[in-house]
Amino acid sequence: MIKNLYAVLGVEQGAANEDIKKAYRTLAKKYHPDFNKNVNAEKKMAEINAAYEILGNLEKRSQYDELLQKEMDNLLERIYRENKDKNEYVSQQNNPIIKLFKITIGISLIIIAICLEIAWLGLCFGSVLIGIALLIFAPKILILPLLFISSIGLAFILS
């Protein structure tokens, strides 16, 4: 990975040449070995000089910006490819139409179970005709609106 020279100098990528020069001078005063006796000051100063050598020259800076952009594009592409399947799964799980479809199917199954129970009770405790009528007509009357909503949801999912 290419080192971010803008971060070394503490400036934004689109910074003007004057801002880059000002940041370089400020850091040079801070980390110059004559003024800073820290063990890492010499290493930091070498890093600052290398960054300014590239960013201070317009031609080198444009070449560096192109390399930095290519590397960023490659990194984003790799992240996208790695997370593509996971993102598609998550987006399908959060789709409100799919949620509506799942809820509708769940409610439909509950209503069918209730209708079957009512029909069974009708057969056991009432006349056979009432039980058969409930078994035949009750699910259709209760389920038709839910099936209509489900079919609309399914059409959106498949489109």
N, C-alpha and C positions, 0 to 999 in steps of 0.2 A: 504494500500500500504506500502511496506517495505521501510524504509528510506535508502537512498543511503549513506552508510558509507564511500565509497570512496570519495564522494563529501564533506563529513564532514571534511575529512583529506586533501582534495584538491589534490588527486592523481588519476591516471587512474586505471581502473579495473585490468589491467594486471601488475600493478606496482610490482617491486621487494620488498622483505621484508625490505631491507636497505632504499629504498625510503619511505616506509610507516613509518619506525622508524624515519627517518629524518624529515618527515612532522609532525609527532606527537610531536617531541621535539620542533620544531619551533613554532607550535601552543600552546604547553604547556607553553613555555616562554612568548608568547604573551598574553594568556588568564588566566594564573595562578592568583588566587585571591591575592596573595602576591605582584604581579607586576602590576596588572590591577585592578583599583578601580571602574571600570564600574559596574553598577547594574547587567547587563546581563553576566558578565565575569564568574561568578560561574556556571551559567547554561550552558554556552558555554563550559566550562572546563569539566563539567560532560558529556556532549555530546561527546567531543573529547576523553575522557577516555573510554567511552562505545564503541566507534568506534574502538579505538586501541585495546581494550580487545579482540574484535572479529577478526579484521584484522591482529593483531600481532601474533595470534595463527594459525598455518597452518591448523589444523583440523577444527577449528571453521570457518576459512576463506573459506575452500572448501565447508562446509555445507551452509554458507551464500551465496556463489556464485551460488550454485545449486538453492537455494530458489529465489535468484534474477533473475536467468535465467527462472525459471518456471513462476514467476510473469510477466516477460517481454513477454514470449510466450503467456500467457493468455491475456495480454493486447493487443498484436498484433492481436491475434485471434478475440477478441471482436471488435476491430476497423475494422478488415477485414469484419466480419459478418455485422456490422452496415452499412458499405459503399459498400457492394458487389453489391446490386441492382443499386445504383447510379453509381458505376464505370462501370458496364456493359452497362448502358444506355449511359454514356459519351463515352465509347470506341466505341460503335456502331455509335454514332453521328460523331465521328472523323474518322471513317473508310473511306479511300479515294475511295474504290470501291462503298460504299453506296452513297457517295457524287456524284460520276460519274453517278450512276444509277438514282439518283434524278434529276440531271441536264439533262440527256438524256431524261427522261420521260417528263420533263418540255419543252424541245425543241421540242419533238415529238408533244406535245399538241399544241404548237404554230404553228408548220408547218401544222398540220391538220386544225387549224382554218384559216390559210392563204389559204390553198387549197380550203376549203369550200367557202371562200369569192371569190376567183378567179372563182370557178365553178358557183357561184351565179351570178357574174358579166357576165360570159360567157352566162349564160342562159338568163339574162335580156337584154344584149346589143348585143350579137352575135347570132349565130345560136344555136339551141337546141342541135345539134350534138357536137359542140365544148364544150358546157357546160357539157354535159354528159360525154364526153371523159375526160375533166379535172377532173370532180368529181370522175371518176373511176380510172384513171391512175396516176394523179399527186400525190395523197397521197402515193401511193405504191412506186413510184420512189423516192420520198423524204424521206420516212419513213424507207424503208428497211435497209439502213446502220445504222440508229439509233436503230432500233429494234434488229439488230445483236449485237451491242455494249451493249444494255440493257440486252439481254439474257446472254451474257458473264458475265456481272456484277451480274445478278441474280444467275447464277451458282456459282460464288465465294461466294456470300452471303449465299446460302443454303448449301454450302459444309463445 
